[in-house]
Amino acid sequence: MRIVLRGPRPSVADASEALRRFARATGLPKELLHDLLVIADEVVSNWLKYGRTGAKEPEMEIQASVEPSRLLLRFTDTGPAFNPLEVESPDLDIPLEERPIGGLGVHLVRALTDSQRYERTNGRNMLVLSRTIG
């Protein structure tokens, strides 16, 4: 599955609908679909909020595939260089009202995937995530 988000009003809903169709077509378990949607929501929301600034034609491409026993996700965007894997995990033992803002989305993405890799190539960010199926 491949979807490209661009133009004046790309949304998380666009990505979510494409991923729902992908999950149905590939027979992904419902609990994995839920996690997939949370991951996409976090990554796409951050891009919409921060990654579109400064780009002449902001664009995010999402690719999803199923390999034997593994879901592979790749998010590529034209935003400023940003490695989300360098964001420190939040200290969840600190009371919510005392925690600094940010970092929880990256924490969720890490918790819901088995492996994460980031690279910056040809002016694009690429985040590759994988998750075991079953």
HUBELWO-V58347 format. One record per residue. N is the residue number from 0. PSI is psi in whole degrees, 0 to 359 (* if undefined). NEAR is the number of other C-alpha atoms within 10 Angstrom. D_LAST is the distance of its C-alpha to the last C-alpha in whole Angstrom. Layout:
n-><N;N>
psi-><PSI;PSI>
near-><NEAR;NEAR>
d_last-><D_LAST;D_LAST>
This chain:
n-><0;1;2;3;4;5;6;7;8;9;10;11;12;13;14;15;16;17;18;19;20;21;22;23;24;25;26;27;28;29;30;31;32;33;34;35;36;37;38;39;40;41;42;43;44;45;46;47;48;49;50;51;52;53;54;55;56;57;58;59;60;61;62;63;64;65;66;67;68;69;70;71;72;73;74;75;76;77;78;79;80;81;82;83;84;85;86;87;88;89;90;91;92;93;94;95;96;97;98;99;100;101;102;103;104;105;106;107;108;109;110;111;112;113;114;115;116;117;118;119;120;121;122;123;124;125;126;127;128;129;130;131;132;133>
psi-><140;132;142;127;123;180;186;337;51;153;162;324;324;313;317;317;317;320;327;314;318;315;318;315;329;356;30;142;149;321;328;323;315;311;321;318;324;315;310;318;315;312;313;319;316;321;316;324;320;329;351;347;137;347;132;314;84;139;141;132;134;128;138;139;158;122;169;116;20;135;131;129;137;123;120;133;164;13;180;153;128;118;102;341;349;352;129;145;141;151;102;354;344;137;144;315;346;352;144;154;140;161;341;324;315;321;315;316;316;317;332;1;159;329;151;140;139;144;157;117;133;42;17;143;139;123;119;125;145;156;133;140;129;*>
near-><14;15;15;16;19;15;9;8;8;16;14;17;13;14;20;19;12;15;22;17;12;18;20;12;10;11;11;17;12;12;8;17;18;11;17;23;18;17;23;20;19;17;18;26;15;15;21;19;9;13;21;19;14;11;12;9;12;19;20;23;17;22;16;21;16;19;11;8;9;14;19;16;23;18;23;21;25;23;22;17;15;17;14;19;15;9;13;12;15;16;12;9;7;10;8;10;7;7;12;11;9;12;14;17;19;21;17;15;23;16;12;17;18;13;14;16;13;18;13;16;10;6;11;18;22;22;21;18;21;20;19;15;13;8>
d_last-><20;23;25;28;30;33;37;38;36;32;30;26;26;27;23;22;23;22;18;18;20;17;14;16;17;13;12;9;8;11;10;9;12;14;13;14;17;18;18;20;22;23;23;25;27;28;30;31;33;34;33;35;38;41;39;41;39;36;32;29;26;23;21;17;15;12;12;10;7;9;10;14;17;20;23;26;30;33;34;36;34;31;29;27;25;29;29;29;26;28;30;28;31;33;34;33;37;37;34;35;34;31;28;26;24;23;22;19;18;18;16;13;13;13;16;19;22;25;28;31;32;35;36;32;29;26;23;20;16;13;9;6;4;0>
